[in-house]
Amino acid sequence: MPRIEVSENLYRQLEDEADGETIDDTLWKMVGTYRRKHNPESDRR
């Protein structure tokens, strides 16, 4: 799995956004939201 390095400030923001979930789960949700917003056809089957 690729390693992503972020600033301490961004990491704290991700922890706050995770609100009890794992940061990985939160990041996947954020990626999905971004993809649907910027390329809605990507989720159509």
C-alpha positions as CSV (number, residue, x, y, z in Angstrom):
1,M,0.0,0.0,0.0
2,P,1.4,3.5,-0.8
3,R,2.5,5.6,2.0
4,I,1.1,9.2,2.2
5,E,2.8,11.8,4.4
6,V,0.8,14.8,5.6
7,S,1.6,17.7,7.9
8,E,0.8,17.4,11.6
9,N,-1.9,20.1,11.1
10,L,-3.6,18.1,8.3
11,Y,-3.4,14.9,10.3
12,R,-5.1,16.6,13.3
13,Q,-7.9,17.8,11.0
14,L,-8.3,14.2,9.7
15,E,-8.5,12.9,13.2
16,D,-11.2,15.5,14.0
17,E,-13.2,14.5,10.9
18,A,-12.9,10.8,11.6
19,D,-14.9,11.3,14.8
20,G,-14.2,7.8,16.2
21,E,-13.8,6.0,12.9
22,T,-10.4,5.0,11.5
23,I,-8.7,7.6,9.4
24,D,-8.5,5.1,6.5
25,D,-12.3,4.8,6.5
26,T,-12.7,8.5,6.7
27,L,-10.3,9.1,3.8
28,W,-12.1,6.5,1.6
29,K,-15.4,8.3,2.3
30,M,-13.8,11.7,1.4
31,V,-12.4,10.2,-1.8
32,G,-15.8,8.8,-2.7
33,T,-17.5,12.1,-2.0
34,Y,-14.9,14.0,-4.2
35,R,-15.3,11.5,-7.0
36,R,-19.1,11.7,-7.0
37,K,-19.0,15.5,-7.0
38,H,-16.4,15.8,-9.8
39,N,-17.3,12.8,-11.9
40,P,-20.8,11.6,-11.1
41,E,-20.8,9.2,-14.1
42,S,-18.1,7.1,-12.3
43,D,-20.7,5.6,-10.0
44,R,-23.2,4.7,-12.7
45,R,-23.3,1.1,-13.8
